């Protein structure tokens, strides 16, 4: 028995073993996206409620809102990519189109993550420099 699918007109189809790997990845991404989304909503909500209960905590409110938005976006992009990878497995004739849609969401995710890491590194280095200058 061969593990080869016939290619539909105008499209590429992944093999069964490739679809199995893509499906497993989509499931892991879905769970990760749900957890990231929940983390963003819970931590952002806690941050907002805590900071709003303290007078003069405007900076903390802004930080809470930014964290809420960024974490929510990261969760949504991960879920969207997982959904596109699910479509690779469950549809016929549009594997490349669905893969490219997933890659767009992953590019957004990693571009945002890259910026966040650089910003956090800069803030961390500035904090260390300020501490060391005392």
Residue pairs with C-beta under 8 A, 6 or more apart in sequence:
3 15
3 16
3 17
4 15
5 13
5 14
5 15
5 16
6 13
7 13
8 92
8 93
9 93
10 93
11 92
11 93
11 94
11 95
11 96
11 97
12 95
12 96
13 92
13 93
13 95
14 22
14 88
14 89
14 95
19 88
19 89
22 85
22 88
22 89
23 85
23 86
23 89
25 85
26 82
26 83
26 85
26 86
26 88
26 89
27 82
29 78
29 79
29 81
29 82
29 85
30 78
30 79
30 82
30 83
30 86
32 78
33 75
33 76
33 77
33 78
33 79
33 81
33 82
34 75
34 79
35 75
36 71
36 74
36 75
36 78
37 71
37 72
37 75
37 76
37 79
38 75
39 71
39 75
40 67
40 68
40 70
40 71
40 72
40 74
40 75
41 68
41 71
41 72
43 67
43 68
43 71
44 64
44 65
44 67
44 68
44 69
44 71
44 72
45 68
47 60
47 63
47 64
47 67
47 68
48 61
48 64
48 65
48 68
50 60
50 64
51 57
51 60
51 61
51 63
51 64
52 61
54 60
70 112
70 116
73 108
73 112
74 109
74 112
74 113
77 105
77 106
77 108
77 109
77 112
78 105
78 109
80 101
80 102
80 105
81 102
81 103
81 105
81 106
81 109
82 102
84 98
84 99
84 101
84 102
84 105
85 98
85 99
85 102
87 94
87 98
87 101
88 95
88 98
88 99
88 102
91 98
